[in-house]
Amino acid sequence: MIADQRGVHRLWLTDPDPTCPVAIVTATGAGLLSRAEAGLRLARRIAGRAAGPLPSGLMPTALQRRRYARYLRLLDANADAATRREMARILYPHMRSFTARQWSGATERRTTQRAFDKARALVAGGYRALLGGA
């Protein structure tokens, strides 16, 4: 890993000799353009220039960052054996108390379940789409 002010460069070196010339190889397929942009950033850095910003596809928007942070909080709450109502309070801190009947039909209940399902899907492998710039 090479630290950079605007985003870390992650490398896989096949030769541990630091004096060995380096080739930047990009695999084809889904995410090719994002990988090519990352390779260009690395080339600029190796040449002593500013690497520049991360490719836009690799940078989550402010809304996405907030959403992913909420997903992590839901996963943490689940690991601590929180109920769905307790999880809903994470998403809706000012949520009022519901009777059991009101809770079964509450929008907050359904929204919390959908968010938790999305969080579990990311853990189950959906995060790969994020790494590919999706």
Secondary structure, 3 states (H helix, E strand, C coil): CECCCCCCECCCCCCCCCCCCCCCCCCCCCCHHHHHHHHHHHHHHHCCCCCCCCCHHHCCCHHHHHHHHHHHHHHHHHHCCCCHHHHHHHHCCCCCCCCHHHHHCCHHHHHHHHHHHHHHHHHHHHHHHHHCCC
